[in-house]
């Protein structure tokens, strides 16, 4: 069955860094856009970053220049390197997969990131 399993979340001080990982299985990873979304309490889920089959990526305005998304198609992994973290980055971060050619998509269970001193 399809699985997206996030890891790497936690508590970090403002200005710090974290690296999230997402392990994918059960689908043809290289045929999917892979992305990260986040949802803070009381707010809508928002796009953080999305990456195509290669290295072409798009980012939400609030994270541009601070976050970097990457993928390893050989390992079925996608990563989110988060630098210069701010308290407003506090949220549950979700891994997402969407098929290149249609609407088929999957979500991970989420991992909590808390930025606080």
C-alpha positions in Angstrom: 0.0 0.0 0.0 1.0 3.6 -0.4 3.0 5.1 2.4 4.5 8.5 3.0 6.4 8.6 6.3 7.8 11.9 7.5 10.6 12.2 10.1 13.0 14.9 11.4 10.6 17.3 13.1 11.1 18.6 16.6 11.8 21.7 18.7 14.4 24.2 17.5 15.3 27.7 18.5 14.7 30.7 16.2 17.5 31.0 13.6 18.1 27.3 13.8 17.9 24.5 11.2 16.0 21.3 10.7 16.0 18.7 7.9 12.8 16.8 7.3 12.7 13.5 5.4 9.9 11.7 3.7 10.1 8.0 2.8 7.8 7.0 0.0 6.6 3.5 -0.9 3.8 1.8 -2.8 3.8 3.9 -6.0 6.1 4.9 -8.8 8.0 7.7 -7.0 9.7 9.1 -10.1 6.3 9.8 -11.7 5.1 12.1 -9.0 5.5 15.6 -7.9 6.7 15.6 -4.3 5.9 18.4 -2.0 5.8 19.7 1.5 2.8 21.4 3.0 2.3 22.8 6.5 -0.6 23.6 8.7 -0.4 25.8 11.8 -3.2 25.8 14.5 -6.2 27.7 13.2 -4.8 28.2 9.8 -5.3 26.6 6.4 -2.8 24.1 5.0 -0.3 25.9 2.8 2.3 24.9 0.2 5.8 25.0 1.4 7.7 23.5 -1.5 7.2 21.2 -4.5 9.7 19.4 -6.7 9.3 17.7 -10.1 11.2 14.6 -11.3 14.5 16.5 -11.5 15.6 19.5 -9.5 13.0 22.0 -10.6 11.2 23.3 -7.5 8.7 25.9 -6.4 8.4 27.5 -3.0 5.9 29.3 -0.9 6.7 33.0 -0.6 7.2 32.8 3.1 10.0 30.3 2.8 11.9 31.3 -0.3 15.6 31.7 0.3 15.4 29.8 3.6 14.1 26.3 2.7 15.4 23.9 0.1 13.5 20.8 -1.2 15.3 17.9 -2.8 14.6 14.3 -3.8 16.4 11.1 -4.3 14.6 9.0 -6.9 16.9 6.0 -6.3 15.9 5.9 -2.6 12.3 7.1 -2.9 13.1 10.0 -0.5 12.2 13.7 -0.5 13.8 16.1 1.9 13.2 19.6 3.2 16.2 21.6 4.5 14.9 24.4 6.7 17.3 27.2 7.7 16.9 30.5 9.5 13.7 29.1 11.1 11.2 31.6 12.6 8.5 31.1 15.2 5.9 31.5 12.4 7.3 28.3 10.8 5.8 26.4 13.6 3.3 23.9 12.1 2.7 20.3 11.3 4.6 19.5 8.1 3.1 17.1 5.6 4.7 15.2 2.8 2.6 15.0 -0.4 2.7 13.2 -3.7 0.8 14.0 -6.8 0.9 12.1 -10.1 2.3 14.0 -13.0 -0.5 13.0 -15.3 -3.6 13.3 -13.1 -5.2 14.0 -9.8 -4.0 10.9 -7.9 -2.3 12.1 -4.7 -1.3 10.9 -1.3 -0.5 12.5 2.1 1.8 11.6 4.9 0.7 11.7 8.6 2.7 14.8 9.3 5.5 15.8 11.6 5.5 18.6 14.1 8.0 21.4 13.8 8.1 23.9 16.7 10.3 27.0 16.6 10.6 28.6 20.0 13.2 29.9 22.4 
